[in-house]
Amino acid sequence: MDKRLEDIKITEIVAVPLFGESPKGGWSNEIKPEDPIHAIIAVHTDAGITGYGSVFTDGRLVEAAIPVLASLCIGESALQPERVSEKLRQNTFWMGRGGTLTHTISGIDIALWDILGKATGLPVSTLLGGNYRSKVQPYCSLLMEKPDVMHKVILEYKSLGFKAFKIGWGPFGRCNDQQLDRAIVEAARDAAGQDSQLFVDAGASDAYWPNGLKWAIQTSHMLAEYQVGWFEEALRPDDIEDFKVLRKESPVAIAGGEVLTRRQAFLPWLSQGAFDIVQPDVTKVGGISEQRRIAWLADEFGVKYVGHGWNTAMGLAADLQMAAAFPQVDYVEFIGGSQYIDGIVKTPFKVDEQGYLTIPNTPGLGIELDIEKLAKFTINPERLFK
């Protein structure tokens, strides 16, 4: 690396909220398409290299956080993502740990890894230490529907080549109707077929989740009848004691952790045996720098790492690079039908005949945003490109 590369400095950080096509999430107080639940981050440098990241939180909060964080990193080296991100965490703890600032640091950190890859000519996965795989299976993440609709939706995405599916939220567990819950899962399994993987997400981080441990245990046994691979967010997200009991009682693997942020928050869940599968979100926990520490920590406790990925193309790109860099990663999450995935990039993602995604091996995160496509979902997207 020459001296010029060593001297690359951060000159500007921009946040652009996305709205107009925000996908349904199944929440009790449902988001509207115009609600900005995602933002794209651009980090510009004095070398003309720009890196991109993504944040999964209200875009207005991200815009408010940028001036606070930018004051700490303008003029910093753009090639030291872990050090710069740690500086941001260390100097903002008194403003609240794990909320909007942590979420926004995630997008900045992802963008800095993208810059480091572009500057060195290496994919992020190589910079993370090596490549265990060149492709990975995406599971198509879909909102639960009533049984007949659920069946049609699964068939639609199966026809596009997906061979793994996760169904979540919607009416499941919210109607006090165990027969309806069973019918939804049965319809999904029938449409997916026995040769496809099926996962179920109760979404118990929803507002006023009505069910407790007994419901979760009973439901886990029902899911086992349909060969469900894991049961996600079966309990309220702070209920670590009941998660520990559920993991022991359930015949199905127990997954969770998408609402946790910062590596320190994950430690008790991993050390006390609350999860079979941990699902940190790279666009919320602090970026790739923090996600990699959580993933390796999980590995030390024998807990499987599968990144949570209800976000954008940049979030998926980061998840793909992480999937390449860790030895035990089986899946990445892929939102079915989200315009913020395929609708903002020059080259859409495509599953192959085996139902896998190829992990980009080009410099940085390996994908290109499309300014014309972005213009449909934000204001002044040109701020991202310099």
Contacts in CASP RR format, 6 or more apart in sequence:
PFRMAT RR
TARGET T0000
AUTHOR 0000-0000-0000
METHOD contacts of the structure
MODEL  1
MDKRLEDIKITEIVAVPLFGESPKGGWSNEIKPEDPIHAIIAVHTDAGIT
GYGSVFTDGRLVEAAIPVLASLCIGESALQPERVSEKLRQNTFWMGRGGT
LTHTISGIDIALWDILGKATGLPVSTLLGGNYRSKVQPYCSLLMEKPDVM
HKVILEYKSLGFKAFKIGWGPFGRCNDQQLDRAIVEAARDAAGQDSQLFV
DAGASDAYWPNGLKWAIQTSHMLAEYQVGWFEEALRPDDIEDFKVLRKES
PVAIAGGEVLTRRQAFLPWLSQGAFDIVQPDVTKVGGISEQRRIAWLADE
FGVKYVGHGWNTAMGLAADLQMAAAFPQVDYVEFIGGSQYIDGIVKTPFK
VDEQGYLTIPNTPGLGIELDIEKLAKFTINPERLFK
1 120 0 8 1.000
4 47 0 8 1.000
5 47 0 8 1.000
5 79 0 8 1.000
5 119 0 8 1.000
5 120 0 8 1.000
6 77 0 8 1.000
6 79 0 8 1.000
7 77 0 8 1.000
8 45 0 8 1.000
8 46 0 8 1.000
8 47 0 8 1.000
8 49 0 8 1.000
8 77 0 8 1.000
8 78 0 8 1.000
8 79 0 8 1.000
8 115 0 8 1.000
8 119 0 8 1.000
9 45 0 8 1.000
9 46 0 8 1.000
9 75 0 8 1.000
9 76 0 8 1.000
9 77 0 8 1.000
9 78 0 8 1.000
10 43 0 8 1.000
10 44 0 8 1.000
10 45 0 8 1.000
10 73 0 8 1.000
10 74 0 8 1.000
10 75 0 8 1.000
10 76 0 8 1.000
10 77 0 8 1.000
10 78 0 8 1.000
10 84 0 8 1.000
11 44 0 8 1.000
11 45 0 8 1.000
11 46 0 8 1.000
11 74 0 8 1.000
11 75 0 8 1.000
12 42 0 8 1.000
12 43 0 8 1.000
12 44 0 8 1.000
12 70 0 8 1.000
12 74 0 8 1.000
12 386 0 8 1.000
13 41 0 8 1.000
13 42 0 8 1.000
13 43 0 8 1.000
13 44 0 8 1.000
13 66 0 8 1.000
13 69 0 8 1.000
13 70 0 8 1.000
13 73 0 8 1.000
13 74 0 8 1.000
13 108 0 8 1.000
14 41 0 8 1.000
14 42 0 8 1.000
14 44 0 8 1.000
14 66 0 8 1.000
14 383 0 8 1.000
14 384 0 8 1.000
15 39 0 8 1.000
15 40 0 8 1.000
15 41 0 8 1.000
15 55 0 8 1.000
15 59 0 8 1.000
15 62 0 8 1.000
15 63 0 8 1.000
15 65 0 8 1.000
15 66 0 8 1.000
15 104 0 8 1.000
16 39 0 8 1.000
16 40 0 8 1.000
16 41 0 8 1.000
16 42 0 8 1.000
16 374 0 8 1.000
16 378 0 8 1.000
16 379 0 8 1.000
16 380 0 8 1.000
16 381 0 8 1.000
16 383 0 8 1.000
16 384 0 8 1.000
17 36 0 8 1.000
17 38 0 8 1.000
17 39 0 8 1.000
17 58 0 8 1.000
17 59 0 8 1.000
17 60 0 8 1.000
17 62 0 8 1.000
17 63 0 8 1.000
17 378 0 8 1.000
18 36 0 8 1.000
18 38 0 8 1.000
18 39 0 8 1.000
18 40 0 8 1.000
18 59 0 8 1.000
18 312 0 8 1.000
18 340 0 8 1.000
18 344 0 8 1.000
18 377 0 8 1.000
18 378 0 8 1.000
19 33 0 8 1.000
19 34 0 8 1.000
19 35 0 8 1.000
19 36 0 8 1.000
19 377 0 8 1.000
19 378 0 8 1.000
20 33 0 8 1.000
20 34 0 8 1.000
20 377 0 8 1.000
21 33 0 8 1.000
21 338 0 8 1.000
21 339 0 8 1.000
21 340 0 8 1.000
21 376 0 8 1.000
21 377 0 8 1.000
22 31 0 8 1.000
22 32 0 8 1.000
22 33 0 8 1.000
22 34 0 8 1.000
22 35 0 8 1.000
22 36 0 8 1.000
22 37 0 8 1.000
22 38 0 8 1.000
22 340 0 8 1.000
23 143 0 8 1.000
23 335 0 8 1.000
23 336 0 8 1.000
23 337 0 8 1.000
23 338 0 8 1.000
23 339 0 8 1.000
23 340 0 8 1.000
24 30 0 8 1.000
24 31 0 8 1.000
24 143 0 8 1.000
25 31 0 8 1.000
25 143 0 8 1.000
25 169 0 8 1.000
25 170 0 8 1.000
25 310 0 8 1.000
26 143 0 8 1.000
26 144 0 8 1.000
26 168 0 8 1.000
26 169 0 8 1.000
26 170 0 8 1.000
26 206 0 8 1.000
27 169 0 8 1.000
27 206 0 8 1.000
27 207 0 8 1.000
28 174 0 8 1.000
28 206 0 8 1.000
28 207 0 8 1.000
28 208 0 8 1.000
29 207 0 8 1.000
31 37 0 8 1.000
35 58 0 8 1.000
36 58 0 8 1.000
36 59 0 8 1.000
36 60 0 8 1.000
37 56 0 8 1.000
37 57 0 8 1.000
37 58 0 8 1.000
37 59 0 8 1.000
38 54 0 8 1.000
38 55 0 8 1.000
38 56 0 8 1.000
38 59 0 8 1.000
38 283 0 8 1.000
38 311 0 8 1.000
38 312 0 8 1.000
38 340 0 8 1.000
39 54 0 8 1.000
39 55 0 8 1.000
39 57 0 8 1.000
39 59 0 8 1.000
39 62 0 8 1.000
39 63 0 8 1.000
40 52 0 8 1.000
40 53 0 8 1.000
40 54 0 8 1.000
40 312 0 8 1.000
40 314 0 8 1.000
40 344 0 8 1.000
40 369 0 8 1.000
40 374 0 8 1.000
40 378 0 8 1.000
40 384 0 8 1.000
41 52 0 8 1.000
41 53 0 8 1.000
41 54 0 8 1.000
41 55 0 8 1.000
41 62 0 8 1.000
41 104 0 8 1.000
41 107 0 8 1.000
41 108 0 8 1.000
41 110 0 8 1.000
41 111 0 8 1.000
41 314 0 8 1.000
42 50 0 8 1.000
42 51 0 8 1.000
42 52 0 8 1.000
42 53 0 8 1.000
42 111 0 8 1.000
42 383 0 8 1.000
42 384 0 8 1.000
42 385 0 8 1.000
42 386 0 8 1.000
43 50 0 8 1.000
43 51 0 8 1.000
43 52 0 8 1.000
43 78 0 8 1.000
43 108 0 8 1.000
43 111 0 8 1.000
43 112 0 8 1.000
43 115 0 8 1.000
44 50 0 8 1.000
44 51 0 8 1.000
44 386 0 8 1.000
45 78 0 8 1.000
45 115 0 8 1.000
47 78 0 8 1.000
47 119 0 8 1.000
48 386 0 8 1.000
49 78 0 8 1.000
49 115 0 8 1.000
49 118 0 8 1.000
49 119 0 8 1.000
50 111 0 8 1.000
50 115 0 8 1.000
50 384 0 8 1.000
50 385 0 8 1.000
50 386 0 8 1.000
51 111 0 8 1.000
51 112 0 8 1.000
51 114 0 8 1.000
51 115 0 8 1.000
51 118 0 8 1.000
52 110 0 8 1.000
52 111 0 8 1.000
52 114 0 8 1.000
52 314 0 8 1.000
52 365 0 8 1.000
52 369 0 8 1.000
52 384 0 8 1.000
53 107 0 8 1.000
53 108 0 8 1.000
53 110 0 8 1.000
53 111 0 8 1.000
53 114 0 8 1.000
53 283 0 8 1.000
53 314 0 8 1.000
53 315 0 8 1.000
53 318 0 8 1.000
53 365 0 8 1.000
54 106 0 8 1.000
54 107 0 8 1.000
54 110 0 8 1.000
54 283 0 8 1.000
54 311 0 8 1.000
54 312 0 8 1.000
54 313 0 8 1.000
54 314 0 8 1.000
54 315 0 8 1.000
54 318 0 8 1.000
55 62 0 8 1.000
55 103 0 8 1.000
55 104 0 8 1.000
55 106 0 8 1.000
55 107 0 8 1.000
55 283 0 8 1.000
55 284 0 8 1.000
56 103 0 8 1.000
56 281 0 8 1.000
56 283 0 8 1.000
56 284 0 8 1.000
56 309 0 8 1.000
56 310 0 8 1.000
56 311 0 8 1.000
57 99 0 8 1.000
57 100 0 8 1.000
57 103 0 8 1.000
57 104 0 8 1.000
57 284 0 8 1.000
61 100 0 8 1.000
61 103 0 8 1.000
61 104 0 8 1.000
62 100 0 8 1.000
62 103 0 8 1.000
62 104 0 8 1.000
64 100 0 8 1.000
65 100 0 8 1.000
65 101 0 8 1.000
65 103 0 8 1.000
65 104 0 8 1.000
66 104 0 8 1.000
68 92 0 8 1.000
68 95 0 8 1.000
68 101 0 8 1.000
69 88 0 8 1.000
69 92 0 8 1.000
69 101 0 8 1.000
69 104 0 8 1.000
69 105 0 8 1.000
69 108 0 8 1.000
72 87 0 8 1.000
72 88 0 8 1.000
72 91 0 8 1.000
72 92 0 8 1.000
73 84 0 8 1.000
73 87 0 8 1.000
73 88 0 8 1.000
73 108 0 8 1.000
76 84 0 8 1.000
76 87 0 8 1.000
77 83 0 8 1.000
77 84 0 8 1.000
78 112 0 8 1.000
78 115 0 8 1.000
78 116 0 8 1.000
78 119 0 8 1.000
79 112 0 8 1.000
79 115 0 8 1.000
79 116 0 8 1.000
79 119 0 8 1.000
80 112 0 8 1.000
81 109 0 8 1.000
81 112 0 8 1.000
81 113 0 8 1.000
81 115 0 8 1.000
81 116 0 8 1.000
81 288 0 8 1.000
81 289 0 8 1.000
82 289 0 8 1.000
84 108 0 8 1.000
84 109 0 8 1.000
84 112 0 8 1.000
85 105 0 8 1.000
85 108 0 8 1.000
85 109 0 8 1.000
85 112 0 8 1.000
85 286 0 8 1.000
85 287 0 8 1.000
85 289 0 8 1.000
85 290 0 8 1.000
86 289 0 8 1.000
88 101 0 8 1.000
88 105 0 8 1.000
88 108 0 8 1.000
89 97 0 8 1.000
89 102 0 8 1.000
89 105 0 8 1.000
89 262 0 8 1.000
89 286 0 8 1.000
92 101 0 8 1.000
95 101 0 8 1.000
97 262 0 8 1.000
98 261 0 8 1.000
98 262 0 8 1.000
98 265 0 8 1.000
99 261 0 8 1.000
102 261 0 8 1.000
102 262 0 8 1.000
102 284 0 8 1.000
102 285 0 8 1.000
102 286 0 8 1.000
103 261 0 8 1.000
103 283 0 8 1.000
103 284 0 8 1.000
103 286 0 8 1.000
105 286 0 8 1.000
105 287 0 8 1.000
106 282 0 8 1.000
106 283 0 8 1.000
106 284 0 8 1.000
106 285 0 8 1.000
106 286 0 8 1.000
106 287 0 8 1.000
106 290 0 8 1.000
107 283 0 8 1.000
107 286 0 8 1.000
107 287 0 8 1.000
107 314 0 8 1.000
109 286 0 8 1.000
109 287 0 8 1.000
109 288 0 8 1.000
109 289 0 8 1.000
109 290 0 8 1.000
110 282 0 8 1.000
110 283 0 8 1.000
110 287 0 8 1.000
110 288 0 8 1.000
110 314 0 8 1.000
110 315 0 8 1.000
110 318 0 8 1.000
110 365 0 8 1.000
113 124 0 8 1.000
113 127 0 8 1.000
113 288 0 8 1.000
113 289 0 8 1.000
113 318 0 8 1.000
113 321 0 8 1.000
113 364 0 8 1.000
113 365 0 8 1.000
114 124 0 8 1.000
114 364 0 8 1.000
114 365 0 8 1.000
115 364 0 8 1.000
116 124 0 8 1.000
116 127 0 8 1.000
116 364 0 8 1.000
117 123 0 8 1.000
117 124 0 8 1.000
117 127 0 8 1.000
117 363 0 8 1.000
117 364 0 8 1.000
118 363 0 8 1.000
118 364 0 8 1.000
120 127 0 8 1.000
120 363 0 8 1.000
121 363 0 8 1.000
121 364 0 8 1.000
122 363 0 8 1.000
122 364 0 8 1.000
123 131 0 8 1.000
123 321 0 8 1.000
123 324 0 8 1.000
123 359 0 8 1.000
123 360 0 8 1.000
123 361 0 8 1.000
123 362 0 8 1.000
123 363 0 8 1.000
123 364 0 8 1.000
123 365 0 8 1.000
123 366 0 8 1.000
124 288 0 8 1.000
124 318 0 8 1.000
124 321 0 8 1.000
124 325 0 8 1.000
124 364 0 8 1.000
124 365 0 8 1.000
125 131 0 8 1.000
125 321 0 8 1.000
125 322 0 8 1.000
125 324 0 8 1.000
125 325 0 8 1.000
125 359 0 8 1.000
125 361 0 8 1.000
128 288 0 8 1.000
128 292 0 8 1.000
128 321 0 8 1.000
128 322 0 8 1.000
128 325 0 8 1.000
129 325 0 8 1.000
130 324 0 8 1.000
130 325 0 8 1.000
131 324 0 8 1.000
131 325 0 8 1.000
131 359 0 8 1.000
131 361 0 8 1.000
132 324 0 8 1.000
132 325 0 8 1.000
132 326 0 8 1.000
132 327 0 8 1.000
132 329 0 8 1.000
133 323 0 8 1.000
133 324 0 8 1.000
133 329 0 8 1.000
133 359 0 8 1.000
134 324 0 8 1.000
134 358 0 8 1.000
134 359 0 8 1.000
134 361 0 8 1.000
135 352 0 8 1.000
135 356 0 8 1.000
135 357 0 8 1.000
135 358 0 8 1.000
135 359 0 8 1.000
136 320 0 8 1.000
136 323 0 8 1.000
136 324 0 8 1.000
136 329 0 8 1.000
136 330 0 8 1.000
136 331 0 8 1.000
136 332 0 8 1.000
136 356 0 8 1.000
136 357 0 8 1.000
136 359 0 8 1.000
137 163 0 8 1.000
137 164 0 8 1.000
137 197 0 8 1.000
137 330 0 8 1.000
137 331 0 8 1.000
137 332 0 8 1.000
137 355 0 8 1.000
137 356 0 8 1.000
137 357 0 8 1.000
138 162 0 8 1.000
138 164 0 8 1.000
138 331 0 8 1.000
138 332 0 8 1.000
138 333 0 8 1.000
138 334 0 8 1.000
138 349 0 8 1.000
138 351 0 8 1.000
138 355 0 8 1.000
138 356 0 8 1.000
138 357 0 8 1.000
139 162 0 8 1.000
139 164 0 8 1.000
139 165 0 8 1.000
139 166 0 8 1.000
139 197 0 8 1.000
139 199 0 8 1.000
139 331 0 8 1.000
139 332 0 8 1.000
139 333 0 8 1.000
139 334 0 8 1.000
140 157 0 8 1.000
140 162 0 8 1.000
140 164 0 8 1.000
140 165 0 8 1.000
140 166 0 8 1.000
140 334 0 8 1.000
140 336 0 8 1.000
141 165 0 8 1.000
141 166 0 8 1.000
141 168 0 8 1.000
141 201 0 8 1.000
141 309 0 8 1.000
141 310 0 8 1.000
141 333 0 8 1.000
141 334 0 8 1.000
141 335 0 8 1.000
141 336 0 8 1.000
142 153 0 8 1.000
142 154 0 8 1.000
142 157 0 8 1.000
142 165 0 8 1.000
142 166 0 8 1.000
142 167 0 8 1.000
142 168 0 8 1.000
142 336 0 8 1.000
143 167 0 8 1.000
143 168 0 8 1.000
143 169 0 8 1.000
143 170 0 8 1.000
144 150 0 8 1.000
144 167 0 8 1.000
144 168 0 8 1.000
144 169 0 8 1.000
144 170 0 8 1.000
144 171 0 8 1.000
144 172 0 8 1.000
144 184 0 8 1.000
145 153 0 8 1.000
145 170 0 8 1.000
145 171 0 8 1.000
145 184 0 8 1.000
146 171 0 8 1.000
146 180 0 8 1.000
146 184 0 8 1.000
147 180 0 8 1.000
147 183 0 8 1.000
147 184 0 8 1.000
147 186 0 8 1.000
147 187 0 8 1.000
148 187 0 8 1.000
150 167 0 8 1.000
150 184 0 8 1.000
150 187 0 8 1.000
150 188 0 8 1.000
150 191 0 8 1.000
151 187 0 8 1.000
151 188 0 8 1.000
151 190 0 8 1.000
151 191 0 8 1.000
152 191 0 8 1.000
153 191 0 8 1.000
154 165 0 8 1.000
154 167 0 8 1.000
154 187 0 8 1.000
154 188 0 8 1.000
154 191 0 8 1.000
154 192 0 8 1.000
155 191 0 8 1.000
157 165 0 8 1.000
157 336 0 8 1.000
158 165 0 8 1.000
158 191 0 8 1.000
158 192 0 8 1.000
158 196 0 8 1.000
160 351 0 8 1.000
161 351 0 8 1.000
161 353 0 8 1.000
161 355 0 8 1.000
162 196 0 8 1.000
162 334 0 8 1.000
162 351 0 8 1.000
162 355 0 8 1.000
163 195 0 8 1.000
163 196 0 8 1.000
163 197 0 8 1.000
163 354 0 8 1.000
163 355 0 8 1.000
164 196 0 8 1.000
164 197 0 8 1.000
164 198 0 8 1.000
164 199 0 8 1.000
164 331 0 8 1.000
164 355 0 8 1.000
165 188 0 8 1.000
165 192 0 8 1.000
165 196 0 8 1.000
165 197 0 8 1.000
165 198 0 8 1.000
165 199 0 8 1.000
166 198 0 8 1.000
166 199 0 8 1.000
166 200 0 8 1.000
166 201 0 8 1.000
166 232 0 8 1.000
166 333 0 8 1.000
167 184 0 8 1.000
167 185 0 8 1.000
167 188 0 8 1.000
167 198 0 8 1.000
167 199 0 8 1.000
167 200 0 8 1.000
167 201 0 8 1.000
168 200 0 8 1.000
168 201 0 8 1.000
168 202 0 8 1.000
168 203 0 8 1.000
168 232 0 8 1.000
169 201 0 8 1.000
169 202 0 8 1.000
169 203 0 8 1.000
169 206 0 8 1.000
171 180 0 8 1.000
171 184 0 8 1.000
172 181 0 8 1.000
172 184 0 8 1.000
172 200 0 8 1.000
172 202 0 8 1.000
173 181 0 8 1.000
173 202 0 8 1.000
173 210 0 8 1.000
173 211 0 8 1.000
173 215 0 8 1.000
173 219 0 8 1.000
174 206 0 8 1.000
174 210 0 8 1.000
176 210 0 8 1.000
178 218 0 8 1.000
178 219 0 8 1.000
178 222 0 8 1.000
181 219 0 8 1.000
181 222 0 8 1.000
182 222 0 8 1.000
185 198 0 8 1.000
185 200 0 8 1.000
185 222 0 8 1.000
185 223 0 8 1.000
185 226 0 8 1.000
185 228 0 8 1.000
186 226 0 8 1.000
188 198 0 8 1.000
188 226 0 8 1.000
189 198 0 8 1.000
189 226 0 8 1.000
189 227 0 8 1.000
189 228 0 8 1.000
192 198 0 8 1.000
194 227 0 8 1.000
197 229 0 8 1.000
198 226 0 8 1.000
198 227 0 8 1.000
198 228 0 8 1.000
198 229 0 8 1.000
199 228 0 8 1.000
199 229 0 8 1.000
199 230 0 8 1.000
199 232 0 8 1.000
199 255 0 8 1.000
200 223 0 8 1.000
200 228 0 8 1.000
200 230 0 8 1.000
200 231 0 8 1.000
200 232 0 8 1.000
201 232 0 8 1.000
201 233 0 8 1.000
202 211 0 8 1.000
202 216 0 8 1.000
202 219 0 8 1.000
202 231 0 8 1.000
202 232 0 8 1.000
202 233 0 8 1.000
202 234 0 8 1.000
203 209 0 8 1.000
203 232 0 8 1.000
203 233 0 8 1.000
204 211 0 8 1.000
204 233 0 8 1.000
204 234 0 8 1.000
204 235 0 8 1.000
204 236 0 8 1.000
204 237 0 8 1.000
205 233 0 8 1.000
205 236 0 8 1.000
205 237 0 8 1.000
205 258 0 8 1.000
205 259 0 8 1.000
209 236 0 8 1.000
212 235 0 8 1.000
212 236 0 8 1.000
212 239 0 8 1.000
212 242 0 8 1.000
213 235 0 8 1.000
213 239 0 8 1.000
213 242 0 8 1.000
213 245 0 8 1.000
213 246 0 8 1.000
216 231 0 8 1.000
216 234 0 8 1.000
216 235 0 8 1.000
216 242 0 8 1.000
216 246 0 8 1.000
216 250 0 8 1.000
217 245 0 8 1.000
217 246 0 8 1.000
217 249 0 8 1.000
217 250 0 8 1.000
219 231 0 8 1.000
219 234 0 8 1.000
220 231 0 8 1.000
220 234 0 8 1.000
220 246 0 8 1.000
220 249 0 8 1.000
220 250 0 8 1.000
220 251 0 8 1.000
220 252 0 8 1.000
220 254 0 8 1.000
221 250 0 8 1.000
221 251 0 8 1.000
223 229 0 8 1.000
223 231 0 8 1.000
223 252 0 8 1.000
224 251 0 8 1.000
224 252 0 8 1.000
228 252 0 8 1.000
229 252 0 8 1.000
229 253 0 8 1.000
230 252 0 8 1.000
230 253 0 8 1.000
230 254 0 8 1.000
230 255 0 8 1.000
230 276 0 8 1.000
230 277 0 8 1.000
231 250 0 8 1.000
231 252 0 8 1.000
231 253 0 8 1.000
231 254 0 8 1.000
231 255 0 8 1.000
232 255 0 8 1.000
232 256 0 8 1.000
232 277 0 8 1.000
232 279 0 8 1.000
233 255 0 8 1.000
233 256 0 8 1.000
233 257 0 8 1.000
233 258 0 8 1.000
234 243 0 8 1.000
234 246 0 8 1.000
234 250 0 8 1.000
234 254 0 8 1.000
235 242 0 8 1.000
235 243 0 8 1.000
235 246 0 8 1.000
237 256 0 8 1.000
237 257 0 8 1.000
237 259 0 8 1.000
237 260 0 8 1.000
240 268 0 8 1.000
240 269 0 8 1.000
240 272 0 8 1.000
240 274 0 8 1.000
243 254 0 8 1.000
243 269 0 8 1.000
243 274 0 8 1.000
243 275 0 8 1.000
244 272 0 8 1.000
244 273 0 8 1.000
244 274 0 8 1.000
246 254 0 8 1.000
247 254 0 8 1.000
247 273 0 8 1.000
247 274 0 8 1.000
247 275 0 8 1.000
247 276 0 8 1.000
253 276 0 8 1.000
253 277 0 8 1.000
253 304 0 8 1.000
254 274 0 8 1.000
254 275 0 8 1.000
254 276 0 8 1.000
254 277 0 8 1.000
255 275 0 8 1.000
255 276 0 8 1.000
255 277 0 8 1.000
255 278 0 8 1.000
255 279 0 8 1.000
255 306 0 8 1.000
256 275 0 8 1.000
256 277 0 8 1.000
256 278 0 8 1.000
256 279 0 8 1.000
257 266 0 8 1.000
257 269 0 8 1.000
257 275 0 8 1.000
257 278 0 8 1.000
257 279 0 8 1.000
257 280 0 8 1.000
257 308 0 8 1.000
258 279 0 8 1.000
258 280 0 8 1.000
258 281 0 8 1.000
258 284 0 8 1.000
258 308 0 8 1.000
258 310 0 8 1.000
260 266 0 8 1.000
260 269 0 8 1.000
260 280 0 8 1.000
260 285 0 8 1.000
261 284 0 8 1.000
261 285 0 8 1.000
261 286 0 8 1.000
262 285 0 8 1.000
262 286 0 8 1.000
262 290 0 8 1.000
263 285 0 8 1.000
263 290 0 8 1.000
263 293 0 8 1.000
263 294 0 8 1.000
263 297 0 8 1.000
266 278 0 8 1.000
266 280 0 8 1.000
266 294 0 8 1.000
266 297 0 8 1.000
266 298 0 8 1.000
267 297 0 8 1.000
268 274 0 8 1.000
269 275 0 8 1.000
269 278 0 8 1.000
270 278 0 8 1.000
270 297 0 8 1.000
270 298 0 8 1.000
270 300 0 8 1.000
270 301 0 8 1.000
270 303 0 8 1.000
271 301 0 8 1.000
273 301 0 8 1.000
273 303 0 8 1.000
275 303 0 8 1.000
276 303 0 8 1.000
276 304 0 8 1.000
277 303 0 8 1.000
277 304 0 8 1.000
277 305 0 8 1.000
277 306 0 8 1.000
278 294 0 8 1.000
278 298 0 8 1.000
278 303 0 8 1.000
278 304 0 8 1.000
278 305 0 8 1.000
278 306 0 8 1.000
279 306 0 8 1.000
279 307 0 8 1.000
279 308 0 8 1.000
280 290 0 8 1.000
280 291 0 8 1.000
280 294 0 8 1.000
280 295 0 8 1.000
280 305 0 8 1.000
280 307 0 8 1.000
280 308 0 8 1.000
281 307 0 8 1.000
281 308 0 8 1.000
281 309 0 8 1.000
281 310 0 8 1.000
281 311 0 8 1.000
282 288 0 8 1.000
282 291 0 8 1.000
282 307 0 8 1.000
282 309 0 8 1.000
282 315 0 8 1.000
282 318 0 8 1.000
282 319 0 8 1.000
282 322 0 8 1.000
283 309 0 8 1.000
283 311 0 8 1.000
283 312 0 8 1.000
283 314 0 8 1.000
283 315 0 8 1.000
283 318 0 8 1.000
284 308 0 8 1.000
285 291 0 8 1.000
285 294 0 8 1.000
287 318 0 8 1.000
288 318 0 8 1.000
288 321 0 8 1.000
288 322 0 8 1.000
291 307 0 8 1.000
291 318 0 8 1.000
291 322 0 8 1.000
292 322 0 8 1.000
292 325 0 8 1.000
292 326 0 8 1.000
294 305 0 8 1.000
295 305 0 8 1.000
295 322 0 8 1.000
295 326 0 8 1.000
296 326 0 8 1.000
298 304 0 8 1.000
298 305 0 8 1.000
299 305 0 8 1.000
299 326 0 8 1.000
299 327 0 8 1.000
299 328 0 8 1.000
304 328 0 8 1.000
304 330 0 8 1.000
305 326 0 8 1.000
305 328 0 8 1.000
305 329 0 8 1.000
306 329 0 8 1.000
306 330 0 8 1.000
306 331 0 8 1.000
306 332 0 8 1.000
306 333 0 8 1.000
307 319 0 8 1.000
307 322 0 8 1.000
307 332 0 8 1.000
307 333 0 8 1.000
308 333 0 8 1.000
309 315 0 8 1.000
309 316 0 8 1.000
309 319 0 8 1.000
309 332 0 8 1.000
309 333 0 8 1.000
309 335 0 8 1.000
310 333 0 8 1.000
310 335 0 8 1.000
311 335 0 8 1.000
311 340 0 8 1.000
312 338 0 8 1.000
312 340 0 8 1.000
312 341 0 8 1.000
312 344 0 8 1.000
313 340 0 8 1.000
313 341 0 8 1.000
313 342 0 8 1.000
313 343 0 8 1.000
313 344 0 8 1.000
313 345 0 8 1.000
313 349 0 8 1.000
313 367 0 8 1.000
313 369 0 8 1.000
314 365 0 8 1.000
314 367 0 8 1.000
314 369 0 8 1.000
316 332 0 8 1.000
316 333 0 8 1.000
316 334 0 8 1.000
316 341 0 8 1.000
316 349 0 8 1.000
317 360 0 8 1.000
317 365 0 8 1.000
317 366 0 8 1.000
317 367 0 8 1.000
318 365 0 8 1.000
319 332 0 8 1.000
319 333 0 8 1.000
320 332 0 8 1.000
320 357 0 8 1.000
320 359 0 8 1.000
320 360 0 8 1.000
321 359 0 8 1.000
321 360 0 8 1.000
321 364 0 8 1.000
321 365 0 8 1.000
322 329 0 8 1.000
323 329 0 8 1.000
323 331 0 8 1.000
323 332 0 8 1.000
323 359 0 8 1.000
324 359 0 8 1.000
332 357 0 8 1.000
334 341 0 8 1.000
334 349 0 8 1.000
334 357 0 8 1.000
335 341 0 8 1.000
339 376 0 8 1.000
339 377 0 8 1.000
340 377 0 8 1.000
341 349 0 8 1.000
342 348 0 8 1.000
342 349 0 8 1.000
343 370 0 8 1.000
343 373 0 8 1.000
344 369 0 8 1.000
344 370 0 8 1.000
344 373 0 8 1.000
344 374 0 8 1.000
344 377 0 8 1.000
345 367 0 8 1.000
345 368 0 8 1.000
345 369 0 8 1.000
345 370 0 8 1.000
345 373 0 8 1.000
346 367 0 8 1.000
346 368 0 8 1.000
346 369 0 8 1.000
346 370 0 8 1.000
347 367 0 8 1.000
347 368 0 8 1.000
349 357 0 8 1.000
350 357 0 8 1.000
351 357 0 8 1.000
352 358 0 8 1.000
360 366 0 8 1.000
360 367 0 8 1.000
369 384 0 8 1.000
369 385 0 8 1.000
371 381 0 8 1.000
371 382 0 8 1.000
371 384 0 8 1.000
371 385 0 8 1.000
374 381 0 8 1.000
374 384 0 8 1.000
375 381 0 8 1.000
END
